[in-house]
Amino acid sequence: DVQNTIEEQAALVADLALSTVVVIVLVAGAMLLFFRAFRATAALLLALFAGTLWTFGAAWFVVGYLNANSAFLGSIVLGNGINFGIILLARYLEERRRTVPHPEALRIAVSQTLTPTLAAALAAGLSYGSLILTGFRGFKQFGVIGLIGMILCWIATFTLIPALLTVFERFGPLVRPDRKVPEPKVASAVARAIQRRPAAIWFAALAFTGVSMASFWLYSPEIIETDFTKLRNKTSMEKGSGYLSRYVDEIFQRYLSPLVLLPRDRAAAPKLVTALKARQAEEAPRSLIANVQSLDDFLPRDQEAKIHLLEDIRKLLPPRLMRRISDEDRNLVKEFLDPAAFRKIELNDLPRLVLDKFTERDGTVGKMVLVEPPLKTLNGNELIHLVHQLRDTADQIAPGTPVAGSLPISSDMIEAILRDGPRATLFAFLAVIGLVIVLFRNVRTVALCLMALMLGVIWLAGLVLGLGLKINFLNFIALPITFGIGIDYGVNIFQRYRAEGPSSILRVIRETGGAVALCSFTTVVGYGSLLLAENQAFVSFGWLAVLGELTCLTAALFALPAYLLYSRQGRMAQESADSRRAATTSGVTGPASSS
């Protein structure tokens, strides 16, 4: 276990450095290609780095360190925290290229992006913060740092970017109004597709939603990953300590990392051993307890009675009888009647190898009880049953006795997913709904924003169930996070659509859709950097988070605009038909009325 920890820690540090470099390079390159304005992009990146540094500066005071769960938050905050700046800068450059002066362009950009980006920041922050409701410290810290990161990155966006743009503008215009900027190819292609086939795209979205909801019948508890070897460091499991440790267990034919019961009283240890062995015998041969051991197992039982018996034997064998027996028997008698055999064996007489095994850090000896499970991979239900069995037995004899080891941690993680996952997801969902209602206070706006989010979430759930993806102790946090990040895209598109009127959806896609797609790209880069990790739990988290990003982006960029255009065309067709009927009726009744 020590070597496993060393290997996985070293791999984690290496993965962290690699992912951070990859995210910075890809995000910076994407910004330069999209905006084609070096100084403006520099303002955006400087604000992003400031917000990220503020985040981990604050986290140092609040938490103090990173753990295996929160180690990659640097890449995630970079990829997600830049979204607010992308929306602000895209709107600013759009106005500047229309020859709007810098102060007015900045005023328009800030005023029109403040509310939707604030909604996105709070929604993402609350989704991260929902992990504070979970029972594990690592998840709580992930939620705290993520919440702080979203708020501080938003603050950095609307304080530093306007200030930096103003400073850089003094050295010359940030953009040349006469310079032709290529039309965003992706956003223009999406707009053309929606313009040509709004009904087909909308009904395809509805069909995929129906298929996704039908896949909910595939849900079973087996969706929870219980084989923790699939979540370990890949190199370690293929050729390192994790790979070799399987052969160690086979060589010794026993589980060499037992569970440990830690009663507070030395007298409770033999009682625990007796109770556990009774359970083992009762459930044999299907018992999940393979062996129970305490320090008392290394001390002879009933020593005083045995010493009395030896004394009786010595009396029955006086020297004259000893001379009459064979040499072989005489040597055997001398071995058993050695003077040392008449002295009671105490704890301190045991070898150090044995004593050290049962010695605690404070020097206490003999309180620990070691329990070995069978030499096989336990499924989730078996693991939970074993740990509950040990805890119940311990509480009956010595209430509050801790049960320690890697297996109880694994069991608690599985139960945490089942208990905390739905709780955190529900909180994130309700928080996003409440936030959108408070910020927009319009039934249609709220409904349309949430419609895009719900489509994306339903599609994600359908893909998870349809593809048979497993939920584990790390990637389940992608589910509540999807609510907070997924609302971002629908809110920004619909806010611009609402500001510019019901006939503007195609123009909104061309002008804002590109920025929204870029936001999704940077977030995907942040999560996608986890795919480079050696730790397979991080890889699974990366895949699930990327899937959630893509489904929510598709819903916001295709399904929502297609619905808006399709419904508008339907209303216009209905109004045209009503006008024709009114004109026809007027033409028929008009002369009669005049006569």
C-alpha positions as CSV (number, residue, x, y, z in Angstrom):
1,D,0.0,0.0,0.0
2,V,2.8,2.4,0.8
3,Q,4.4,1.8,-2.6
4,N,1.0,2.1,-4.3
5,T,0.6,5.5,-2.7
6,I,4.1,6.7,-3.7
7,E,3.5,5.7,-7.3
8,E,0.1,7.3,-7.6
9,Q,1.2,10.5,-5.9
10,A,4.2,10.8,-8.3
11,A,1.9,10.2,-11.3
12,L,-0.7,12.7,-10.0
13,V,2.0,15.4,-9.8
14,A,3.2,14.7,-13.3
15,D,-0.3,14.6,-14.7
16,L,-1.1,17.9,-12.9
17,A,1.8,19.7,-14.5
18,L,1.1,18.3,-18.0
19,S,-2.6,19.1,-17.9
20,T,-2.0,22.7,-16.7
21,V,0.5,23.3,-19.6
22,V,-1.9,21.7,-22.2
23,V,-4.9,23.8,-21.0
24,I,-2.9,27.1,-21.0
25,V,-1.5,26.5,-24.5
26,L,-4.8,25.3,-26.0
27,V,-6.9,28.0,-24.4
28,A,-4.5,30.8,-25.3
29,G,-4.3,29.6,-28.9
30,A,-8.0,29.3,-29.3
31,M,-8.5,32.9,-28.0
32,L,-6.0,34.3,-30.5
33,L,-7.5,32.4,-33.4
34,F,-11.1,33.4,-32.5
35,F,-10.7,37.1,-31.5
36,R,-7.8,38.0,-33.9
37,A,-6.9,40.8,-31.5
38,F,-3.7,40.2,-29.6
39,R,-3.9,43.0,-27.0
40,A,-7.6,42.3,-26.3
41,T,-6.9,38.6,-25.9
42,A,-4.0,39.5,-23.6
43,A,-6.4,41.4,-21.4
44,L,-8.7,38.4,-21.2
45,L,-5.9,36.0,-20.3
46,L,-4.4,38.3,-17.7
47,A,-7.8,38.6,-16.0
48,L,-8.2,34.8,-16.2
49,F,-4.8,34.2,-14.6
50,A,-5.6,36.7,-11.9
51,G,-8.9,35.1,-11.1
52,T,-7.3,31.7,-11.0
53,L,-4.5,32.9,-8.7
54,W,-7.0,34.7,-6.4
55,T,-8.9,31.4,-6.3
56,F,-6.0,29.3,-5.0
57,G,-4.8,32.1,-2.8
58,A,-8.2,32.1,-1.1
59,A,-8.3,28.3,-1.1
60,W,-4.9,28.3,0.8
61,F,-6.6,30.1,3.7
62,V,-9.9,28.2,3.5
63,V,-8.6,24.7,2.8
64,G,-4.8,24.8,2.9
65,Y,-3.9,22.1,0.4
66,L,-5.0,20.1,-2.6
67,N,-6.0,16.5,-2.4
68,A,-6.5,13.7,-5.0
69,N,-10.0,15.0,-5.7
70,S,-9.2,18.7,-6.1
71,A,-5.7,18.4,-7.7
72,F,-7.0,19.2,-11.2
73,L,-9.1,22.1,-10.2
74,G,-6.5,24.5,-11.7
75,S,-7.2,23.2,-15.2
76,I,-10.9,23.1,-14.5
77,V,-11.0,26.7,-13.2
78,L,-8.9,27.9,-16.1
79,G,-11.2,26.2,-18.7
80,N,-14.5,27.2,-17.0
81,G,-13.6,30.6,-15.5
82,I,-12.6,32.1,-18.9
83,N,-16.2,31.8,-20.1
84,F,-17.4,35.0,-18.6
85,G,-14.5,36.9,-20.2
86,I,-15.2,35.4,-23.6
87,I,-18.8,36.6,-23.6
88,L,-17.7,40.1,-22.5
89,L,-14.8,40.5,-24.9
90,A,-16.8,39.1,-27.9
91,R,-19.6,41.6,-27.3
92,Y,-17.0,44.5,-26.9
93,L,-15.1,43.6,-30.1
94,E,-18.4,43.2,-32.0
95,E,-19.3,46.8,-31.1
96,R,-15.8,48.2,-31.8
97,R,-15.8,46.6,-35.3
98,R,-19.0,48.5,-35.9
99,T,-17.0,51.7,-35.3
100,V,-18.6,52.3,-31.9
101,P,-16.1,54.3,-29.7
102,H,-14.3,52.5,-26.9
103,P,-16.3,54.0,-23.9
104,E,-19.6,53.3,-25.5
105,A,-18.6,49.8,-26.7
106,L,-17.4,49.0,-23.2
107,R,-20.7,50.2,-21.7
108,I,-22.8,48.2,-24.1
109,A,-20.7,45.1,-23.6
110,V,-20.7,45.3,-19.8
111,S,-24.4,46.2,-19.5
112,Q,-25.6,43.4,-21.9
113,T,-23.4,40.6,-20.6
114,L,-23.4,41.4,-16.8
115,T,-26.6,39.6,-16.0
116,P,-26.2,36.4,-18.1
117,T,-22.6,35.9,-17.1
118,L,-23.5,36.5,-13.4
119,A,-26.2,33.9,-13.7
120,A,-23.7,31.5,-15.3
121,A,-21.1,32.2,-12.6
122,L,-23.5,31.7,-9.7
123,A,-25.0,28.7,-11.3
124,A,-21.6,27.1,-11.9
125,G,-20.5,28.1,-8.4
126,L,-23.6,26.7,-6.7
127,S,-23.2,23.5,-8.7
128,Y,-19.6,23.1,-7.4
129,G,-20.8,24.2,-4.0
130,S,-23.5,21.4,-4.0
131,L,-20.6,19.0,-3.3
132,I,-20.2,20.7,0.2
133,L,-23.3,18.6,1.1
134,T,-21.4,15.4,0.5
135,G,-19.9,13.4,3.4
136,F,-16.3,13.2,2.1
137,R,-13.8,15.9,2.9
138,G,-12.2,15.7,-0.6
139,F,-15.5,16.4,-2.3
140,K,-16.3,19.2,0.2
141,Q,-13.0,20.8,-0.6
142,F,-13.6,20.4,-4.4
143,G,-16.9,22.2,-4.0
144,V,-15.5,25.0,-1.8
145,I,-12.6,25.8,-4.2
146,G,-14.9,25.5,-7.3
147,L,-17.4,27.9,-5.8
148,I,-14.7,30.4,-4.9
149,G,-13.2,30.0,-8.3
150,M,-16.3,30.8,-10.3
151,I,-17.1,33.9,-8.2
152,L,-13.6,35.3,-8.3
153,C,-13.1,34.7,-12.0
154,W,-16.4,36.6,-12.7
155,I,-15.2,39.4,-10.5
156,A,-11.8,39.5,-12.3
157,T,-13.7,39.5,-15.6
158,F,-15.7,42.7,-14.9
159,T,-13.0,44.6,-13.0
160,L,-9.8,43.8,-14.8
161,I,-10.9,43.3,-18.4
162,P,-12.5,46.7,-18.8
163,A,-9.6,48.3,-17.0
164,L,-7.0,46.5,-19.1
165,L,-8.9,47.2,-22.4
166,T,-9.0,50.9,-21.5
167,V,-5.2,51.0,-20.7
168,F,-4.4,49.1,-23.9
169,E,-6.6,51.4,-26.0
170,R,-4.4,54.3,-25.0
171,F,-1.6,52.8,-27.1
172,G,-3.8,52.7,-30.2
173,P,-7.1,51.1,-31.3
174,L,-7.5,47.5,-30.2
175,V,-9.2,46.7,-33.5
176,R,-9.2,48.3,-36.8
177,P,-12.8,49.1,-37.9
178,D,-11.8,48.9,-41.6
179,R,-10.2,45.5,-41.2
180,K,-12.5,42.7,-42.4
181,V,-12.9,39.9,-39.9
182,P,-13.7,36.5,-41.3
183,E,-17.2,35.3,-40.4
184,P,-17.1,32.6,-37.7
185,K,-17.4,29.5,-39.7
186,V,-18.8,27.2,-37.1
187,A,-21.5,29.7,-35.9
188,S,-22.4,30.5,-39.5
189,A,-22.7,26.9,-40.4
190,V,-25.0,26.3,-37.4
191,A,-27.1,29.3,-38.3
192,R,-27.5,28.1,-42.0
193,A,-28.5,24.6,-40.8
194,I,-31.1,26.0,-38.4
195,Q,-32.4,28.3,-41.1
196,R,-32.9,25.5,-43.6
197,R,-34.2,22.8,-41.3
198,P,-35.6,24.2,-38.1
199,A,-38.4,21.7,-37.9
200,A,-36.2,18.7,-38.7
201,I,-33.6,19.8,-36.0
202,W,-36.3,20.3,-33.4
203,F,-38.1,17.0,-34.0
204,A,-34.7,15.2,-34.0
205,A,-34.0,16.8,-30.6
206,L,-37.4,15.6,-29.4
207,A,-36.8,12.1,-30.8
208,F,-33.4,11.8,-29.1
209,T,-35.0,13.1,-25.9
210,G,-37.6,10.3,-26.1
211,V,-34.9,7.6,-26.7
212,S,-32.8,9.0,-23.8
213,M,-35.8,8.9,-21.5
214,A,-36.6,5.4,-22.6
215,S,-33.1,4.3,-21.6
216,F,-33.9,5.2,-18.0
217,W,-35.4,1.7,-17.8
218,L,-31.9,0.4,-18.1
219,Y,-30.9,1.8,-14.7
220,S,-29.8,-0.6,-12.0
221,P,-27.5,-0.5,-9.0
222,E,-24.8,-2.1,-11.2
223,I,-24.2,1.3,-12.7
224,I,-22.0,2.0,-9.6
225,E,-18.4,1.0,-10.2
226,T,-17.3,-1.3,-7.4
227,D,-14.1,-2.6,-8.9
228,F,-11.7,0.0,-7.6
229,T,-8.8,-1.6,-9.5
230,K,-10.3,0.1,-12.6
231,L,-9.9,3.5,-10.9
232,R,-6.2,3.2,-10.0
233,N,-3.1,4.5,-11.7
234,K,-2.9,2.8,-15.1
235,T,0.9,2.3,-15.1
236,S,0.9,1.0,-11.6
237,M,-1.8,-1.6,-12.4
238,E,-0.1,-2.6,-15.7
239,K,3.5,-3.0,-14.5
240,G,4.0,-1.3,-11.2
241,S,3.1,-2.0,-7.6
242,G,-0.6,-2.5,-8.2
243,Y,0.3,-5.2,-10.8
244,L,2.8,-7.0,-8.6
245,S,0.6,-6.9,-5.4
246,R,-1.8,-9.4,-7.0
247,Y,0.9,-12.0,-7.0
248,V,1.9,-11.2,-3.4
249,D,-1.5,-12.2,-2.2
250,E,-1.4,-15.4,-4.3
251,I,2.0,-16.3,-2.9
252,F,0.9,-15.9,0.7
253,Q,-2.6,-17.2,0.0
254,R,-4.1,-14.5,2.2
255,Y,-5.1,-10.8,2.1
256,L,-2.1,-8.9,3.3
257,S,-3.9,-5.6,3.9
258,P,-6.5,-6.6,6.6
259,L,-9.2,-4.5,8.1
260,V,-8.4,-3.3,11.6
261,L,-10.8,-2.9,14.5
262,L,-9.6,-0.5,17.1
263,P,-11.4,-1.0,20.5
264,R,-10.4,1.5,23.2
265,D,-10.0,-1.3,25.8
266,R,-7.6,-4.2,25.6
267,A,-10.1,-6.4,27.3
268,A,-12.5,-5.9,24.3
269,A,-10.1,-7.5,21.8
270,P,-10.6,-11.2,22.7
271,K,-14.4,-10.6,22.9
272,L,-14.4,-9.2,19.4
273,V,-12.4,-12.1,18.1
274,T,-14.8,-14.6,19.7
275,A,-17.9,-12.8,18.2
276,L,-16.4,-12.5,14.8
277,K,-15.3,-16.1,14.6
278,A,-18.8,-17.1,15.7
279,R,-20.2,-15.1,12.8
280,Q,-17.6,-16.7,10.5
281,A,-18.6,-20.2,11.5
282,E,-22.3,-19.3,11.3
283,E,-22.1,-18.1,7.7
284,A,-19.5,-20.7,6.5
285,P,-18.7,-21.4,3.7
286,R,-20.1,-18.2,2.2
287,S,-18.7,-16.0,5.0
288,L,-16.8,-12.9,3.9
289,I,-14.6,-13.3,7.0
290,A,-11.6,-15.4,6.1
291,N,-9.5,-15.0,9.2
292,V,-9.6,-13.1,12.5
293,Q,-6.5,-12.4,14.5
294,S,-5.4,-10.6,17.6
295,L,-2.3,-10.5,19.7
296,D,-3.8,-13.0,22.1
297,D,-3.6,-15.6,19.3
298,F,0.2,-15.6,19.7
299,L,0.0,-16.3,23.4
300,P,-0.7,-19.9,24.7
301,R,-4.1,-20.3,26.2
302,D,-4.6,-21.7,29.7
303,Q,-0.9,-21.4,30.5
304,E,-1.3,-21.9,34.3
305,A,-3.2,-25.2,33.9
306,K,-0.7,-26.4,31.4
307,I,2.2,-25.6,33.7
308,H,0.4,-27.5,36.6
309,L,0.0,-30.5,34.2
310,L,3.7,-30.4,33.3
311,E,4.6,-30.4,37.0
312,D,2.4,-33.5,37.5
313,I,4.2,-35.2,34.6
314,R,7.6,-34.3,36.0
315,K,6.6,-35.9,39.3
316,L,5.5,-39.0,37.5
317,L,8.9,-39.3,35.8
318,P,11.6,-39.5,38.6
319,P,15.3,-39.9,37.5
320,R,15.1,-43.7,37.9
321,L,12.4,-44.0,35.3
322,M,14.2,-41.5,33.0
323,R,17.2,-43.9,33.0
324,R,15.1,-46.8,31.8
325,I,13.5,-45.1,28.8
326,S,15.1,-44.9,25.3
327,D,17.4,-42.1,24.4
328,E,14.9,-40.8,21.9
329,D,12.1,-40.6,24.5
330,R,14.5,-39.2,27.0
331,N,15.4,-36.3,24.7
332,L,11.7,-35.7,24.0
333,V,10.9,-35.6,27.7
334,K,13.8,-33.1,28.3
335,E,12.4,-30.9,25.6
336,F,8.9,-30.7,27.1
337,L,10.2,-30.5,30.7
338,D,12.7,-27.8,30.0
339,P,12.8,-25.3,32.9
340,A,11.7,-22.5,30.5
341,A,8.4,-24.4,29.9
342,F,7.5,-23.8,33.5
343,R,7.6,-20.0,33.1
344,K,4.4,-18.2,31.9
345,I,4.9,-16.4,28.5
346,E,4.1,-12.7,28.7
347,L,3.5,-10.1,25.9
348,N,7.1,-8.9,26.1
349,D,8.4,-12.4,25.4
350,L,6.9,-12.4,21.9
351,P,9.1,-11.6,18.9
352,R,9.3,-8.0,17.8
353,L,7.9,-8.9,14.4
354,V,4.7,-9.9,16.2
355,L,4.6,-7.1,18.7
356,D,5.2,-4.4,16.1
357,K,2.2,-5.7,14.1
358,F,-0.1,-5.0,17.0
359,T,1.5,-1.8,18.4
360,E,-0.2,1.5,17.8
361,R,1.6,4.9,17.4
362,D,1.0,5.8,21.0
363,G,2.8,2.6,22.2
364,T,-0.4,0.8,23.1
365,V,0.0,-3.0,22.5
366,G,-2.7,-5.6,21.9
367,K,-5.9,-3.7,21.3
368,M,-6.1,-4.2,17.6
369,V,-8.1,-7.0,15.9
370,L,-7.2,-7.8,12.3
371,V,-9.8,-9.2,9.9
372,E,-8.9,-10.7,6.5
373,P,-11.6,-11.0,3.8
374,P,-11.5,-13.8,1.2
375,L,-8.8,-13.8,-1.4
376,K,-11.1,-12.5,-4.2
377,T,-12.5,-9.3,-5.6
378,L,-15.6,-8.3,-3.6
379,N,-18.4,-6.7,-5.4
380,G,-20.1,-3.6,-4.0
381,N,-22.9,-5.3,-2.1
382,E,-20.4,-7.8,-0.6
383,L,-18.0,-5.1,0.5
384,I,-20.8,-3.0,2.1
385,H,-22.2,-6.2,3.8
386,L,-18.8,-7.1,5.2
387,V,-18.1,-3.6,6.6
388,H,-21.5,-3.3,8.1
389,Q,-21.1,-6.7,9.7
390,L,-17.8,-5.7,11.3
391,R,-19.2,-2.4,12.5
392,D,-22.4,-4.0,13.9
393,T,-20.4,-6.6,15.8
394,A,-17.9,-4.1,17.1
395,D,-20.7,-1.8,18.4
396,Q,-22.4,-4.6,20.2
397,I,-19.3,-5.3,22.2
398,A,-17.4,-2.0,22.3
399,P,-19.7,0.8,20.9
400,G,-17.9,3.4,18.8
401,T,-15.0,1.0,17.8
402,P,-13.5,2.3,14.5
403,V,-13.1,-0.1,11.6
404,A,-10.1,1.1,9.6
405,G,-8.5,0.1,6.3
406,S,-8.8,0.6,2.5
407,L,-11.9,-1.6,2.2
408,P,-14.0,0.4,4.7
409,I,-13.0,3.5,2.8
410,S,-14.1,1.9,-0.5
411,S,-17.4,0.8,1.1
412,D,-18.1,4.3,2.4
413,M,-17.3,5.8,-1.0
414,I,-19.8,3.5,-2.7
415,E,-22.5,4.4,-0.1
416,A,-21.6,8.1,-0.4
417,I,-22.3,8.0,-4.1
418,L,-25.7,6.4,-3.5
419,R,-26.5,8.8,-0.7
420,D,-24.8,12.1,-1.6
421,G,-24.9,11.9,-5.4
422,P,-28.7,12.4,-5.7
423,R,-28.7,15.0,-2.9
424,A,-26.0,17.1,-4.5
425,T,-27.6,16.8,-7.9
426,L,-31.0,17.8,-6.6
427,F,-29.5,20.8,-4.8
428,A,-27.7,21.9,-7.9
429,F,-30.8,21.6,-10.0
430,L,-33.0,23.6,-7.6
431,A,-30.3,26.2,-7.1
432,V,-30.1,26.8,-10.9
433,I,-33.9,27.0,-11.2
434,G,-34.1,29.5,-8.3
435,L,-31.2,31.5,-9.7
436,V,-32.7,31.8,-13.2
437,I,-36.1,32.8,-11.7
438,V,-34.5,35.5,-9.5
439,L,-32.4,37.0,-12.3
440,F,-34.9,37.0,-15.1
441,R,-38.4,37.0,-13.4
442,N,-40.1,36.1,-16.7
443,V,-41.9,32.8,-17.1
444,R,-41.1,32.4,-20.8
445,T,-37.4,33.4,-20.4
446,V,-37.0,31.0,-17.4
447,A,-38.8,28.2,-19.2
448,L,-36.7,28.5,-22.4
449,C,-33.4,28.7,-20.5
450,L,-34.3,25.6,-18.4
451,M,-35.6,23.8,-21.5
452,A,-32.1,23.9,-23.1
453,L,-30.5,22.7,-19.8
454,M,-33.0,19.9,-19.3
455,L,-32.6,18.6,-22.8
456,G,-28.8,18.5,-22.3
457,V,-29.1,16.7,-19.0
458,I,-31.6,14.2,-20.3
459,W,-29.3,13.4,-23.3
460,L,-26.4,13.0,-20.9
461,A,-28.3,10.6,-18.7
462,G,-29.4,8.7,-21.9
463,L,-25.8,8.4,-23.1
464,V,-24.5,7.2,-19.7
465,L,-27.2,4.5,-19.5
466,G,-27.1,3.6,-23.2
467,L,-23.3,3.3,-23.3
468,G,-23.1,1.4,-20.0
469,L,-20.8,4.0,-18.4
470,K,-20.1,3.4,-14.7
471,I,-20.5,6.0,-12.0
472,N,-17.7,6.0,-9.4
473,F,-16.6,7.9,-6.4
474,L,-15.0,10.7,-8.5
475,N,-16.9,11.1,-11.7
476,F,-20.4,11.3,-10.1
477,I,-19.5,15.0,-9.2
478,A,-19.8,15.7,-13.0
479,L,-23.6,15.3,-12.7
480,P,-24.4,18.3,-10.4
481,I,-21.7,20.3,-12.1
482,T,-23.4,19.8,-15.5
483,F,-26.4,21.8,-14.2
484,G,-24.4,24.8,-13.3
485,I,-22.2,24.9,-16.4
486,G,-24.9,23.7,-18.9
487,I,-27.2,26.6,-18.1
488,D,-24.5,29.0,-19.2
489,Y,-25.0,28.5,-22.9
490,G,-28.8,28.7,-23.0
491,V,-28.8,31.8,-20.8
492,N,-26.3,33.8,-23.0
493,I,-28.0,32.9,-26.2
494,F,-31.5,33.6,-25.0
495,Q,-30.5,36.8,-23.2
496,R,-29.2,38.2,-26.5
497,Y,-32.2,37.0,-28.4
498,R,-34.6,38.6,-25.9
499,A,-32.6,41.9,-26.2
500,E,-32.7,42.1,-30.0
501,G,-36.2,40.8,-30.7
502,P,-38.0,37.7,-31.9
503,S,-36.6,37.9,-35.5
504,S,-33.0,37.9,-34.4
505,I,-32.3,34.3,-33.5
506,L,-30.2,33.5,-36.6
507,R,-28.1,36.7,-36.1
508,V,-27.7,35.9,-32.5
509,I,-26.3,32.4,-33.4
510,R,-23.9,34.0,-35.9
511,E,-22.7,36.7,-33.5
512,T,-23.0,35.1,-30.0
513,G,-23.1,31.4,-31.0
514,G,-19.4,31.5,-31.8
515,A,-18.5,32.9,-28.4
516,V,-20.8,30.3,-26.7
517,A,-19.1,27.5,-28.7
518,L,-15.7,28.9,-27.7
519,C,-16.8,28.9,-24.0
520,S,-17.7,25.3,-24.4
521,F,-14.4,24.5,-26.1
522,T,-12.4,26.0,-23.2
523,T,-14.4,24.1,-20.7
524,V,-14.0,20.9,-22.7
525,V,-10.3,21.5,-22.8
526,G,-10.3,22.0,-19.0
527,Y,-12.1,18.7,-18.4
528,G,-10.5,17.0,-21.4
529,S,-7.1,17.5,-19.8
530,L,-8.1,14.9,-17.3
531,L,-8.1,12.3,-20.1
532,L,-4.3,12.6,-20.1
533,A,-4.1,11.4,-16.5
534,E,-2.7,8.1,-15.5
535,N,-5.3,7.8,-12.8
536,Q,-8.3,6.1,-14.4
537,A,-10.8,7.7,-12.0
538,F,-9.8,11.1,-13.3
539,V,-10.1,9.8,-16.9
540,S,-13.7,8.6,-16.2
541,F,-14.5,12.0,-14.7
542,G,-13.1,13.8,-17.8
543,W,-15.2,11.7,-20.1
544,L,-18.4,12.2,-18.2
545,A,-17.9,16.0,-17.9
546,V,-17.0,16.3,-21.6
547,L,-20.2,14.4,-22.5
548,G,-22.2,16.8,-20.4
549,E,-20.6,19.8,-22.0
550,L,-21.3,18.5,-25.5
551,T,-25.0,17.6,-24.8
552,C,-25.7,21.0,-23.1
553,L,-24.0,22.9,-25.9
554,T,-25.9,21.0,-28.6
555,A,-29.2,21.7,-26.8
556,A,-28.4,25.4,-26.5
557,L,-26.8,25.9,-30.0
558,F,-29.2,23.7,-32.0
559,A,-32.3,22.6,-30.2
560,L,-33.3,25.9,-28.6
561,P,-32.7,28.2,-31.7
562,A,-34.5,25.6,-33.9
563,Y,-37.4,25.6,-31.6
564,L,-37.5,29.4,-31.5
565,L,-37.4,29.7,-35.3
566,Y,-39.8,26.8,-35.8
567,S,-42.4,28.3,-33.4
568,R,-42.0,31.8,-34.9
569,Q,-42.5,30.4,-38.4
570,G,-45.6,28.6,-37.1
571,R,-47.0,31.8,-35.6
572,M,-46.3,33.8,-38.7
573,A,-47.9,31.2,-40.9
574,Q,-51.0,31.2,-38.6
575,E,-51.1,35.0,-38.6
576,S,-50.9,35.0,-42.4
577,A,-53.7,32.4,-42.7
578,D,-55.8,34.5,-40.3
579,S,-55.2,37.6,-42.3
580,R,-56.2,35.8,-45.5
581,R,-59.4,34.5,-43.9
582,A,-60.2,38.0,-42.6
583,A,-59.6,39.5,-46.0
584,T,-61.8,36.9,-47.7
585,T,-64.6,37.4,-45.1
586,S,-64.3,41.1,-45.6
587,G,-64.6,40.8,-49.3
588,V,-67.7,38.7,-49.1
589,T,-69.6,40.7,-46.5
590,G,-68.4,44.1,-47.5
591,P,-70.9,44.9,-50.4
592,A,-73.9,43.5,-48.6
593,S,-73.2,45.7,-45.7
594,S,-72.9,48.8,-47.8
595,S,-76.1,48.2,-49.7
